[in-house]
Amino acid sequence: MHMASTAPDFEELQSLAGHLSAGCAGVKYGSLPHIGDAIQLIVESWNSISVATIHACWSYVDCIPVH
């Protein structure tokens, strides 16, 4: 996810966001986060978890049989 790093970048992003429909800009344009930003963060977080970690968690709570 891209965040504005300097004031000129932020001003440029805000200018670009002004041309979008209300609520569509989000973090990418230096605005407040919206549901799309939340979904992107969830997807990135989920994709960063390994299969081994998920298996270990499910095994720990006895949700799956361990062979």
C-alpha positions as CSV (number, residue, x, y, z in Angstrom):
1,M,0.0,0.0,0.0
2,H,1.4,3.4,-1.0
3,M,1.5,6.2,1.6
4,A,2.4,9.8,0.8
5,S,5.9,10.3,2.1
6,T,6.4,14.1,1.7
7,A,4.2,17.1,1.8
8,P,4.4,17.8,-2.0
9,D,3.5,14.1,-2.7
10,F,0.6,14.5,-0.2
11,E,-0.6,17.6,-1.9
12,E,-0.4,16.0,-5.4
13,L,-2.3,12.9,-4.1
14,Q,-5.0,15.1,-2.5
15,S,-5.4,17.0,-5.8
16,L,-5.8,13.7,-7.7
17,A,-8.3,12.5,-5.0
18,G,-10.4,15.6,-5.6
19,H,-11.3,14.2,-9.0
20,L,-12.7,10.9,-7.6
21,S,-16.2,10.2,-6.3
22,A,-16.7,10.8,-2.6
23,G,-15.4,7.9,-0.5
24,C,-13.3,6.4,-3.4
25,A,-9.9,8.0,-2.7
26,G,-8.6,6.1,0.4
27,V,-5.1,5.7,1.7
28,K,-3.6,5.5,-1.8
29,Y,-4.5,9.2,-2.3
30,G,-3.6,10.4,1.2
31,S,-7.2,10.3,2.3
32,L,-8.9,8.4,5.1
33,P,-9.0,4.6,4.7
34,H,-12.1,3.1,3.2
35,I,-13.5,-0.5,3.0
36,G,-11.3,-1.3,0.0
37,D,-8.2,-0.3,2.1
38,A,-9.4,-2.6,4.9
39,I,-9.9,-5.5,2.5
40,Q,-6.4,-5.0,1.0
41,L,-4.8,-5.1,4.5
42,I,-6.7,-8.2,5.4
43,V,-5.7,-10.0,2.1
44,E,-2.0,-8.9,2.6
45,S,-2.1,-10.1,6.2
46,W,-3.7,-13.5,5.3
47,N,-1.3,-14.1,2.5
48,S,1.7,-13.5,4.8
49,I,0.7,-16.4,7.0
50,S,2.3,-19.8,6.1
51,V,0.4,-23.0,5.7
52,A,2.5,-24.5,8.5
53,T,1.4,-21.7,10.9
54,I,-2.3,-22.3,10.1
55,H,-1.9,-26.0,10.5
56,A,-0.1,-25.6,13.8
57,C,-2.9,-23.3,15.1
58,W,-5.7,-25.7,14.1
59,S,-3.8,-28.7,15.5
60,Y,-3.3,-26.8,18.8
61,V,-7.1,-26.4,19.3
62,D,-7.9,-29.9,18.1
63,C,-9.9,-28.8,15.1
64,I,-8.3,-31.2,12.7
65,P,-7.0,-34.7,13.2
66,V,-3.2,-35.0,13.5
67,H,-1.7,-37.9,11.6
